[in-house]
Amino acid sequence: MAPKNSEMKGFRLKVTVVVAVLTLQVFAVFAQNDVIGQIGETIKAGSSKELAKFLYQTVDVTIDGKVESYSKAQAEFVFRDFFRQHPPSEFGVIHQGSSKGGQPFAIGQYKSGSEVYRVFMKIKSANNQQLLHEISFSKE
């Protein structure tokens, strides 16, 4: 017995919804990867001004175990000083993913001369943007 026309329409609707949801998830992953890549490029360049474009309105910054919460403008100055004192010779993302709650994060390695830092970044969604809201530089 052939399926009824209404059953076929219902099936097509379900398939369309599933495909749409999967497509949105794929785009979200690409957007996450893209923002992490862009943040990585600004760190590699040692550009506090460019990095500030990716900062949430307040950002938790940890440098060698000292944790501080800064406004976006204050954090830009902190990064400027850090990059001046420790100019980047190399930066690369080692691992990236999402927490169980879906919050994107990345782990990278920052090199400045003979110094090596482990960099941990957490990304937060705000106003349809992926922004950096936590970052730490820990000397290895």
Sequence and secondary structure as in RCSB ss.txt:
>XXXX:A:sequence
MAPKNSEMKGFRLKVTVVVAVLTLQVFAVFAQNDVIGQIGETIKAGSSKELAKFLYQTVDVTIDGKVESYSKAQA
EFVFRDFFRQHPPSEFGVIHQGSSKGGQPFAIGQYKSGSEVYRVFMKIKSANNQQLLHEISFSKE
>XXXX:A:secstr
    HHHHHHHHHHHHHHHHHHHHHHHHHHHHHHHHHHHHHHHHHT HHHHHTTEEEEEEEEETTEEEEEEHHHH
HHHHHHHHHHS  SEEEEEEEEE TT  EEEEEEEEETTEEEEEEEEEEEETTEEEEEEEEEEE 
